[in-house]
Amino acid sequence: MDGATNWVFHVACDTEAGERPEDFTHERCATIIRSAVGDPDLDVDVRSVLPWRPRSAAAERFTVGRVFLVGDAAHTVSPLGAFGLNTGVADAHNLAWKLAAVHHGQAGAALLDTYAHEREPVATATLDQALRRVADPKLHWGRGPEADAARAAAGVWAAPVVHLGQRYDSAAVVDPRPELPSTVDLVLDGTPGSRVPHAWIDGTSTLDLVASRWTLLAGVTGERWLTAAADVGLPAYRVAVPWLPDDGALLVRPDGIVALRTTTPVRDRTRFLGEILDQLLARPVPVPGG
């Protein structure tokens, strides 16, 4: 399907009126397409007619022992809203760096438990949002005050919130805030558990600075944070943004999720960052004298 000469066209089968998938012959489908296009003489070559039905379901658990369910194995999401693929990619994005960290001895096995803790609630909420749209597609596509009011009455979130605005609550986040500040507007403000906001830093986005690795973003007077980050082997950058105090710091995970936001002075910042990383990565705690 190239959008130029080859297309796909979806039409509902009214089963309540006794309509059956086999009633959609090639000849009838050609007539439907001509009517939709508005050209009764359009030359239509129907290549294939395939019935399908939207399906929505989620596994009871995404993790059992050494088995992890990701993507369609964990959930199938009805297509209205286009949430399914994004949700599956987010699963893999969440799990991949954790598996790598444990495999390379950089993290404890308990880090893997945070995959289900983080992704199950998000997938469940996404599935719910997709299903709320099925009954009335205008809840997704509608624009203007009336559509906004209808969405609010139906408990339908804005699509960007479903895609990007949900927040994690697990041991891999310090002081998480999983509640959504808004279901109408996408709010990315550096809150732990949320996606790191975009900001331009010398022509490079903060999203690209993270680059799939642990990264520290420090405020404009955060020289000591930069030094501490270097001591523990973290790339660090100074940023001037409204969501980070001048002497504050944001610790971002490899998947672009804010793991920590600190806004209070810390005397030994190197030790602080080391202990925080041990905590977030579920590393074994050394026993004194052991």
Long-range contacts (C-beta under 8 A, 24 or more apart in sequence): 6-47, 9-33, 9-36, 13-51, 21-51, 24-49, 24-51, 25-49, 54-78, 54-79, 54-80, 54-134, 56-127, 56-130, 56-131, 56-134, 57-127, 58-120, 58-123, 58-124, 58-127, 61-116, 61-120, 62-91, 62-115, 62-116, 62-119, 62-120, 62-123, 63-112, 63-113, 63-115, 63-116, 68-95, 68-112, 68-115, 70-95, 74-119, 74-123, 75-123, 75-126, 75-127, 77-126, 77-127, 77-130, 78-130, 78-131, 78-133, 78-134, 79-130, 80-130, 80-133, 80-134, 80-137, 80-140, 81-129, 81-130, 81-133, 81-140, 81-159, 81-162, 83-126, 83-129, 83-130, 83-162, 83-163, 84-130, 86-163, 87-122, 87-123, 87-126, 90-119, 90-122, 91-119, 91-123, 93-255, 94-118, 94-119, 94-255, 95-119, 97-212, 97-253, 97-254, 97-255, 98-172, 101-281, 106-281, 107-281, 107-282, 107-283, 108-281, 108-282, 108-283, 108-284, 109-282, 110-171, 110-282, 111-172, 111-280, 111-281, 111-282, 113-171, 114-170, 114-171, 114-172, 117-168, 117-169, 117-170, 117-171, 118-168, 118-169, 118-170, 118-172, 121-166, 121-169, 121-178, 122-166, 122-168, 125-162, 125-166, 126-162, 126-166, 129-156, 129-157, 129-162, 132-156, 148-184, 152-184, 157-183, 157-184, 158-183, 158-184, 158-185, 158-186, 160-186, 161-185, 161-186, 164-188, 164-195, 165-194, 165-195, 167-191, 167-193, 167-194, 168-193, 168-194, 168-257, 169-193, 171-279, 171-280, 171-282, 172-253, 172-259, 172-280, 173-257, 173-258, 173-259, 173-260, 173-280, 174-251, 174-259, 174-260, 174-276, 174-279, 174-280, 175-260, 175-261, 189-243, 190-241, 190-243, 190-244, 190-250, 190-258, 190-261, 191-258, 191-261, 192-258, 192-259, 192-260, 192-261, 193-257, 193-258, 194-257, 194-258, 195-256, 195-257, 195-258, 196-250, 196-252, 196-256, 196-257, 196-258, 197-241, 197-243, 199-239, 199-241, 201-237, 201-239, 206-237, 206-239, 206-241, 207-256, 209-235, 209-237, 210-252, 210-254, 210-256, 211-235, 212-254, 212-255, 213-254, 214-251, 214-252, 214-253, 214-254, 214-277, 215-251, 215-252, 216-249, 216-250, 216-251, 216-252, 216-273, 217-244, 217-249, 217-250, 217-252, 218-244, 218-248, 218-249, 218-250, 219-244, 219-245, 219-246, 219-247, 219-248, 219-249, 220-246, 221-246, 221-247, 222-246, 222-247, 222-248, 222-249, 224-269, 225-249, 225-269, 227-269, 227-270, 228-269, 228-270, 228-272, 228-273, 229-273, 231-270, 231-273, 232-270, 232-273, 232-274, 232-277, 234-273, 251-276, 251-280, 253-280
